[in-house]
Amino acid sequence: MSAQAQNDLPLVFPFLAPLYGKVQDLSYALLRTTTGGVMSWFGWEKLFNGDMPRDIALFQDLGLEPAVPLAYLTSLLEFFGGIAIALGLLTRPLAFMLFIQMIVILVLVMIPRGTGFQLSTVWLGVFAYLSAHGSGRWSLDRLIGKQV
């Protein structure tokens, strides 16, 4: 069902329509900023708090070579991509790249372990949503008048 068709459905509680209209942009900005902020924290931990050797070893164990540049690339995407998404800058392409990263994490790491896949699945869904919907009204993309 398209977003427009979804919005055309009658509300169970029609008196809440004005509230929904007022908080829609704010709630989307909150989703985008919290998602980007938490993702950037994951990248920060790897790049600046000593978690990088663990990720490099994981990449090597999975046969993802060259492990060192790939581990840095994914951590840089998490850190800088997360900050940009939080700010609403280049949201679509960065969220799509993180969506692909979540697929790889799910398929190669979480599902085979049999644990931790639930949260990665939520991340997957959020990044799919952000990549489809863009940066939203309250964003740097909107401020500069461009959206990719």
Secondary structure by P-SEA (a helix, b strand, c coil): ccaaaaaacccccccaaaaaaaaaaaaaaaaaaaaaaaaaaaaaaaccccaaaaaaaaaaaacccaaaaaaaaaaaaaaaaaaaaaaccaaaaaaaaaaaaaaaaaaccccccccaaaaaaaaaaaaaaaaacccccccccccccccc
